[in-house]
């Protein structure tokens, strides 16, 4: 039996399927933290596949070359600074009142009749630097006010916002999912940005505009008065109202600067002569950690210190914003270890061989696996990290180009947001913040997420046919 598991195609594929089943069982049934479940399953798979103990965990004298440390270290070395800096950037933009400025300008530009589109665009733009739940916390009060003024259902205004925040969180750096998948599949963040925008914008338009207008007319939920009162209290507590708000140009510049620098580094590596001074400059400033550091420092100065924010307030803001990052990094690191084990055991090559025989595209397999893991356990980040760990050994020997790898990441990210339901924390955040019943949340939010997922994958698959 052991020999069959370790050396036969059927045995290795069985090991892969069972490992995913056990992983989901630990997370769903026994409520084990995902990062612990990933470590446990990876260790068991490695031992069952015959990986030597010293290769797996090293020795008392030296563990740096072990699968455990290299699996964690290789991915965390790539993403830790990016996720941390991105989180700080979102926090200072939120605290400075940048979201209010953005929303006000868009509402003025689009007018009352097209307010849902303006709110959706605010979610799309502000969703680049801020986490999904933080975006809801900051922008939901503005949705309450717009819905109250119009006298229409809150669903009509909430869904475009949620669509914008969701696609940015799923597809765009510096959010943890796409950054982690890019690290595991070894693809440049510049290509992730390009393909992320190519996938996110059509998905947002179909889900956040077309579907949102349709469903907003069919589910009539007025804004509860207590939500409006809470919104006013929160805005007063925030304290940003007693300071002159930042200009829209400044807010957009700080959001866009790291994206522009990273893209310049990516295209510079293609178009410029390697070793030239200009090539070195583009490479340095286009390195994601450097680009984000520059943007964060500018944000701290221009949106913080220059506008009267004290050093103590900035330090407090930074510490509070970074607390949720720890668990994300642990999950991603454990996912990196899981992927390293799958590669070392030969499971990845076996999967690649079977796919070649079936003619099933890797991009389709990636989407299906991500969908299954997402629906089963609820977490988009766990779905992305686990799927990327499974797929990384498969694509390693396929000689995919950077754009092709970026599209595989988009397929994984698309699968990670499908069918948000009661096992997803985001489902309950949406329900609570917008006063929707479980049935109404399923009819609106769950369907919206599924549309974003399907359209995202469809766009990625179509682009993959021509790159």
C-alpha positions in Angstrom: 0.0 0.0 0.0 2.7 2.5 1.0 4.8 1.6 -2.1 1.7 2.2 -4.3 1.1 5.6 -2.6 4.7 6.7 -3.1 5.5 5.4 -6.6 2.3 5.0 -8.7 0.3 7.6 -10.5 -2.9 6.4 -8.9 -1.3 6.5 -5.5 0.0 10.0 -5.8 -3.2 11.3 -7.2 -5.1 9.6 -4.3 -2.7 11.2 -1.9 -3.5 14.6 -3.4 -7.2 14.2 -3.2 -7.2 12.8 0.3 -4.9 15.6 1.5 -7.4 18.2 0.3 -10.3 16.3 1.8 -8.5 16.1 5.2 -7.6 19.8 5.0 -11.2 20.8 4.5 -12.4 18.4 7.2 -10.0 19.9 9.8 -11.0 23.4 8.9 -14.8 22.9 8.6 -15.6 20.1 11.0 -13.0 20.5 13.7 -12.6 24.3 13.4 -8.8 24.0 13.3 -7.1 27.3 12.3 -6.3 27.1 8.6 -2.5 27.7 9.0 -2.3 24.8 11.5 -4.4 22.5 9.3 -2.1 23.3 6.3 1.0 22.4 8.3 -0.5 19.2 9.7 -1.7 18.0 6.3 1.6 19.0 4.6 3.6 17.0 7.2 1.4 14.0 6.8 1.5 14.0 3.0 5.3 14.3 3.1 5.7 11.4 5.5 3.2 9.2 3.6 5.0 10.0 0.3 8.3 8.9 1.7 10.0 12.3 2.0 13.0 11.7 4.4 12.6 13.4 7.8 15.8 15.4 7.4 14.7 16.7 4.1 11.3 17.6 5.6 12.3 19.3 8.8 16.1 19.3 8.8 18.1 18.4 11.9 18.8 19.9 15.3 22.0 21.4 13.9 20.6 22.7 10.6 17.0 23.3 9.5 17.5 26.1 7.0 17.5 23.8 4.0 14.4 21.9 5.1 11.1 21.9 3.2 9.4 23.3 6.2 11.6 26.4 6.5 12.1 26.9 2.8 8.4 26.5 2.1 7.5 29.1 4.6 10.5 31.4 4.0 10.4 31.6 0.2 6.8 32.9 0.0 6.9 35.1 3.2 10.1 36.7 2.0 8.2 37.7 -1.2 4.9 38.9 0.3 5.4 40.1 3.9 6.7 43.6 3.1 4.1 44.1 0.3 1.1 43.1 2.4 2.3 45.1 5.4 3.0 48.3 3.4 -0.2 48.0 1.5 -2.1 47.7 4.8 -0.4 50.8 6.1 -1.2 52.7 2.9 -4.9 51.8 3.2 -5.0 52.8 6.8 -3.7 56.3 6.3 -5.9 56.9 3.3 -8.9 55.8 5.4 -8.0 57.9 8.4 -7.3 61.0 6.4 -10.8 61.2 4.9 -9.7 60.2 1.4 -12.7 58.0 0.9 -15.1 60.9 1.7 -13.4 63.1 -0.8 -13.4 60.5 -3.5 -17.1 59.7 -2.9 -18.1 63.4 -2.9 -16.4 64.2 -6.1 -17.8 61.1 -7.9 -21.3 61.8 -6.7 -21.0 65.4 -7.9 -19.7 64.2 -11.3 -22.3 61.5 -11.9 -25.3 63.2 -10.3 -28.1 61.7 -8.2 -29.6 59.5 -10.9 -26.3 57.7 -11.4 -25.3 57.6 -7.7 -25.0 53.8 -7.6 -22.4 53.9 -10.4 -20.5 56.7 -8.5 -20.5 54.6 -5.3 -19.3 51.5 -7.3 -16.4 53.5 -8.8 -15.5 54.7 -5.3 -15.4 51.1 -4.2 -13.3 50.2 -7.3 -10.7 52.9 -6.7 -10.6 52.9 -2.9 -10.6 49.1 -3.0 -7.0 49.1 -4.4 -5.3 50.0 -1.1 -7.8 48.9 1.5 -9.0 45.5 2.7 -12.6 44.5 1.8 -14.0 44.7 5.3 -12.3 48.1 6.0 -13.7 49.4 2.7 -17.2 48.5 3.9 -16.6 50.1 7.3 -15.4 53.4 5.7 -17.8 53.7 2.8 -21.0 52.1 4.2 -22.2 55.3 5.9 -22.0 57.1 2.6 -24.2 54.4 1.1 -26.8 54.9 3.9 -27.0 58.6 3.2 -27.3 58.2 -0.6 -30.0 55.6 -0.3 -31.9 57.7 2.3 -31.8 60.8 0.0 -33.0 58.8 -3.0 -35.7 56.9 -1.1 -34.7 53.8 -3.0 -33.5 50.4 -1.7 -30.1 50.2 0.0 -29.4 47.2 -2.2 -29.2 49.4 -5.3 -26.4 51.4 -3.7 -24.6 48.7 -1.7 -24.1 46.1 -4.4 -22.0 48.4 -6.8 -19.8 49.3 -3.8 -19.4 45.7 -2.7 -18.6 44.6 -6.3 -15.8 47.3 -6.6 -14.3 46.3 -3.2 -14.6 42.6 -4.0 -12.9 42.6 -7.4 -10.0 44.7 -6.2 -9.5 42.5 -3.1 -9.6 39.4 -5.3 -7.5 40.4 -8.3 -5.2 43.3 -7.4 -2.0 43.8 -5.4 -1.3 44.6 -2.7 -4.1 42.4 -1.4 -2.9 39.1 0.2 -4.6 36.7 -2.2 -3.1 37.8 -5.6 0.2 38.7 -4.0 0.5 35.2 -2.4 -0.5 33.4 -5.6 2.0 35.5 -7.6 4.7 34.5 -5.1 3.8 30.8 -5.3 3.6 30.8 -9.1 6.6 33.1 -9.5 4.9 35.8 -11.5 5.7 39.5 -11.6 3.3 41.8 -9.8 3.4 44.1 -12.8 1.7 41.4 -14.9 -0.7 40.7 -12.0 -1.8 44.4 -12.1 -2.3 44.3 -15.9 -4.3 41.1 -15.9 -6.0 42.1 -12.6 -7.4 45.3 -14.2 -8.3 43.4 -17.4 -10.4 41.0 -15.4 -11.7 43.2 -12.6 -13.2 46.0 -14.6 -15.5 43.8 -16.9 -16.4 41.8 -13.8 -17.3 44.9 -11.9 -19.4 46.3 -14.8 -21.4 43.1 -15.3 -21.9 42.5 -11.6 -21.6 45.9 -10.0 -23.6 47.9 -12.6 -25.9 45.6 -14.7 -26.8 43.1 -12.1 -26.9 45.6 -9.2 -29.4 47.8 -11.0 -31.5 44.8 -11.8 -31.5 43.3 -8.3 -31.7 46.7 -6.6 -35.2 47.2 -8.1 -36.4 43.8 -6.9 -35.2 43.7 -3.3 -36.6 46.8 -1.5 -34.8 47.3 1.8 -35.1 50.9 3.3 -32.2 52.2 5.3 -32.9 51.7 9.0 -32.8 54.9 11.0 -30.3 53.4 13.5 -27.8 52.9 10.7 -28.0 56.5 9.8 -27.5 57.5 13.4 -24.6 55.1 13.8 -23.0 56.5 10.6 -23.2 60.1 11.9 -21.7 59.0 15.3 -18.9 57.1 13.6 -18.0 60.0 11.4 -18.0 62.4 14.3 -15.8 60.0 16.3 -13.3 59.6 13.4 -12.3 63.2 13.9 -11.2 63.8 10.3 -14.1 66.2 9.9 -12.4 69.0 11.8 -9.5 69.1 9.3 -9.4 70.3 5.7 -10.0 67.3 3.6 -7.2 66.2 1.2 -7.6 67.0 -2.5 -8.9 64.3 -4.9 -5.8 64.6 -7.0 -3.6 63.9 -4.0 -5.7 60.9 -2.9 -5.7 59.4 -6.5 -1.9 60.1 -6.8 -1.0 58.2 -3.7 -3.3 55.3 -4.6 -1.9 55.2 -8.2 1.8 55.8 -7.5 2.8 52.3 -6.5 0.9 50.8 -9.4 2.6 53.1 -11.9 6.0 52.4 -10.5 5.5 48.6 -10.5 4.3 48.7 -14.1 7.2 50.9 -15.1 9.6 48.3 -13.6 7.8 45.5 -15.4 7.8 47.1 -18.8 11.3 48.5 -18.2 12.6 45.0 -17.8 11.2 44.2 -21.2 11.9 47.3 -23.2 15.2 48.7 -21.7 18.7 47.4 -22.2 19.7 45.1 -19.3 22.5 46.7 -17.3 21.8 50.2 -18.4 21.4 53.0 -15.9 17.7 53.5 -16.9 17.1 49.8 -16.5 18.5 49.8 -13.0 16.4 52.9 -12.0 13.2 51.3 -13.4 14.0 48.0 -11.7 14.8 49.6 -8.3 11.7 51.9 -8.1 9.5 49.2 -9.8 10.3 46.7 -7.0 6.9 46.3 -5.2 8.3 46.8 -1.7 10.2 49.9 -2.8 7.3 51.4 -4.7 4.9 50.8 -1.8 7.5 52.2 0.7 7.7 55.4 -1.3 3.9 55.7 -1.4 3.5 55.0 2.3 6.1 57.6 3.3 4.4 60.2 1.1 1.0 59.3 2.5 2.3 59.6 6.1 3.7 63.0 5.3 1.1 64.5 2.9 -2.1 63.0 4.5 -0.8 62.6 8.1 1.8 64.9 9.6 1.3 67.8 7.2 -2.4 67.8 8.1 -2.0 67.9 11.8 -1.8 64.1 12.6 0.5 63.5 15.5 3.3 60.9 15.6 1.5 59.1 18.3 -1.7 59.0 16.2 0.2 57.6 13.2 2.0 55.0 15.4 -1.4 54.0 16.9 -3.0 53.8 13.5 -0.1 51.7 12.1 -0.1 49.2 15.0 -3.9 48.8 14.8 -3.9 48.2 11.0 -1.2 45.6 11.1 -2.8 43.4 13.7 -5.0 41.5 11.2 -2.0 40.9 8.9 -0.4 38.3 11.2 -3.0 35.5 10.6 -2.9 36.2 6.9 0.8 35.8 6.8 0.7 32.5 8.8 -1.9 31.1 6.4 0.1 32.1 3.3 3.4 30.7 4.8 1.7 27.4 5.6 0.3 27.3 2.1 3.8 27.8 0.8 5.0 24.8 2.8 2.1 22.7 1.5 3.0 23.6 -2.1 6.7 22.8 -1.5 5.7 19.4 -0.2 3.4 18.7 -3.2 6.4 19.6 -5.5 8.9 17.5 -3.5 6.7 14.4 -3.5 6.1 14.4 -7.2 2.4 15.0 -6.9 2.6 18.1 -9.0 4.4 16.4 -11.9 1.9 13.6 -11.8 -1.0 16.0 -12.0 0.6 17.8 -14.9 1.0 14.4 -16.7 -2.6 13.5 -16.1 -3.8 16.9 -17.3 -1.8 16.6 -20.5 -3.5 13.3 -21.1 -7.0 14.6 -20.5 -6.4 17.8 -22.4 -7.8 19.8 -19.5 -6.3 23.3 -19.4 -4.5 24.3 -16.2 -6.4 27.6 -16.1 -9.7 25.6 -15.9 -8.4 23.2 -13.3 -7.2 26.1 -11.2 -10.6 27.7 -11.3 -12.5 24.5 -10.4 -10.2 23.6 -7.5 -10.4 27.2 -6.1 -14.2 27.2 -6.4 -14.5 23.9 -4.5 -12.2 25.0 -1.7 -13.9 28.4 -1.4 -17.5 26.9 -1.3 -16.4 24.3 1.2 -14.7 26.4 3.8 -15.6 30.0 3.1 -12.2 31.8 3.2 -11.0 33.4 -0.1 -7.4 33.6 1.1 -7.3 29.9 2.1 -8.8 29.0 -1.3 -6.2 31.0 -3.2 -3.2 29.8 -1.1 -4.2 26.2 -1.2 -5.0 26.2 -4.9 -1.8 28.0 -5.8 0.1 25.5 -3.7 -1.5 22.6 -5.7 -1.1 24.3 -9.1 2.5 25.7 -8.7 4.2 22.3 -9.2 2.0 21.7 -12.2 2.9 24.9 -14.0 6.6 24.6 -13.0 7.5 22.4 -16.0 5.0 23.9 -18.6 7.2 26.9 -19.6 4.3 29.3 -19.2 5.1 33.0 -19.9 4.6 35.7 -17.3 1.2 36.8 -18.8 0.0 33.2 -18.9 1.0 32.6 -15.3 -0.8 35.9 -14.3 -4.0 34.6 -16.0 -3.7 31.3 -14.0 -3.6 33.5 -10.8 -6.7 35.4 -12.1 -8.5 32.0 -12.5 -7.6 31.0 -9.0 -8.7 34.4 -7.6 -12.0 34.2 -9.6 -12.7 30.8 -8.0 -11.9 32.2 -4.5 -14.9 34.6 -4.5 -17.7 32.4 -5.9 -20.9 31.8 -4.0 -20.2 33.5 -0.7 -22.6 32.0 1.8 -23.0 31.4 5.5 -19.6 30.0 6.1 -17.9 33.2 4.9 -17.3 36.0 7.3 -17.9 38.5 4.4 -21.4 37.2 4.1 -22.3 38.3 7.6 -20.4 41.6 7.3 -22.6 42.5 4.3 -25.8 41.3 6.0 -25.0 43.3 9.2 -23.8 46.5 7.6 -26.7 46.9 5.2 -29.5 45.4 7.2 -30.3 42.5 5.0 -31.9 39.2 6.1 -30.1 35.9 5.3 -32.5 35.4 2.4 -31.9 38.9 1.0 -28.1 38.5 1.4 -28.2 35.2 -0.5 -30.4 36.7 -3.3 -28.1 39.8 -3.7 -24.6 39.3 -2.3 -24.1 35.6 -3.0 -25.4 35.9 -6.5 -23.2 39.0 -7.1 -20.1 37.2 -6.0 -20.9 34.3 -8.3 -21.4 36.6 -11.2 -18.0 38.4 -10.4 -16.4 34.9 -10.2 -17.8 33.5 -13.5 -17.2 36.7 -15.5 -13.7 37.0 -14.1 -12.8 33.4 -15.1 -14.4 33.8 -18.5 -12.4 37.0 -19.3 -9.2 35.3 -18.0 -9.8 32.2 -20.1 -10.6 34.3 -23.3 -7.4 36.4 -22.8 -5.4 33.1 -22.3 -6.4 32.1 -25.9 -4.4 35.0 -27.4 -1.4 35.5 -25.1 
